[in-house]
Amino acid sequence: MSEWRMRFEPVITPIFRTWWRMRRGMTLGVRGVALDSEGRILLVRHTYAAGWHLPGGGVEGGEAAIDAIMREMVEEGGVEATAPPALIGFFSNHANFPNDHIALYRFDAWRPCPPSSEGEIAERGFFAADALPEGVTKGTRRRIAELFEGAPLSAHW
């Protein structure tokens, strides 16, 4: 990512998101859960959004959700699927934007690869469910609690 884009990304991103969402009635994002050999969860911290998140992003026009998450995991997490990821579920993300939804996938078979995102990710790492970094987002914490700690499922991100 160019130095110019990195400097203006915090301003540009909200403007483009607002324009993009005004043009669409519903938005769909994807997030992925990948564990390392020690059972730790992959999380990323973006340069343009606060907090730690499960890797993922938006589904582009004409793109299937499964293709989007496979692309995003390579870009953000350096995770290349060696078998199709399993769909965990769909979650509403209306607190972020009305009619926003997130499809969550689990990567059971993958290999490391060089992340292809340039400048979008400030940090990435694997963390134990009981030793998450400071600043993990509420939605990410909710999914981790459901998947690894037996918390009741919620339809909301």
Secondary structure, DSSP 8 states (H G I E B T S, - for coil): --HHHHHHHHHHHHHHHHHHHHT-S-EEEEEEEEB-TT--EEEEEESSSSSEE-SEEE--TT--HHHHHHHHIIIII-EEESS--EEEEEEE-TTTSTTEEEEEEEESSEEE-----SSSEEEEEEE-TTS--TTB-HHHHHHHHHHHS-----SB-
